[in-house]
Amino acid sequence: MKKVLLVAAVAVFALSSCTKDYTCTCTVEVLGVSSSSSVDYEGLSKSEADDTEAACTSSSFCEWSEK
C-alpha cells in the first residue's frame, strides 16, 4: 500500500510540474509617461514557454517572467 501511495504521489508531482505559468510584461515610456501591459500565460509546457518567451522578448521593452 505504501508503494502505491508513493508512486501516486510521484506521478501527481511529475504531472503538476510539467506546466508552469508565465507573464510577459511590456513597458513603454513616451515623454516621461510610462505605460505597462501584461499578458499571463497559464499551463505552458517547456517548449511552449520557450516559443512564447522568444516572441515576448523579441522587442526590447518586454520582459518574460515565471509566476
C-alpha positions in Angstrom: 0.0 0.0 0.0 2.8 2.4 0.8 4.4 1.7 -2.6 1.2 2.6 -4.3 0.9 5.8 -2.4 4.5 6.7 -3.2 4.0 6.0 -6.9 0.8 8.1 -6.9 2.5 11.0 -5.1 5.4 11.0 -7.5 3.0 10.8 -10.5 1.0 13.8 -9.2 4.1 15.8 -8.6 5.5 15.0 -12.0 2.3 15.9 -13.8 1.9 19.1 -11.9 5.5 20.3 -12.6 5.2 19.7 -16.4 3.5 23.0 -16.9 4.2 26.4 -15.5 2.6 29.9 -15.5 4.4 32.9 -17.0 3.9 36.6 -17.6 5.0 38.9 -20.5 5.1 42.5 -19.3 5.8 45.3 -21.8 6.5 48.8 -20.6 6.8 51.9 -22.9 7.8 55.4 -21.8 6.8 58.4 -24.0 7.5 61.9 -22.9 8.0 60.9 -19.3 4.7 58.9 -19.2 5.1 55.2 -18.6 2.5 52.6 -19.7 2.6 48.9 -19.0 0.7 45.9 -20.2 0.9 42.3 -19.0 -0.3 39.0 -20.5 -0.5 35.9 -18.3 0.2 32.5 -19.9 -1.0 29.6 -17.8 -0.1 25.9 -18.0 2.6 26.2 -20.7 4.9 23.2 -21.4 8.7 23.8 -21.7 8.6 24.1 -25.5 5.5 26.3 -25.5 7.2 28.6 -22.9 10.4 28.8 -24.9 8.5 29.8 -28.1 6.3 32.3 -26.2 9.3 33.8 -24.4 11.1 34.3 -27.7 8.1 36.2 -29.1 7.8 38.2 -25.9 11.4 39.3 -25.6 11.8 40.0 -29.4 11.1 43.6 -28.5 13.4 45.4 -26.2 10.7 46.8 -24.0 9.1 43.5 -22.9 10.2 41.1 -20.1 9.4 37.5 -19.5 8.9 36.1 -16.0 7.8 32.9 -14.3 4.9 33.3 -11.9 
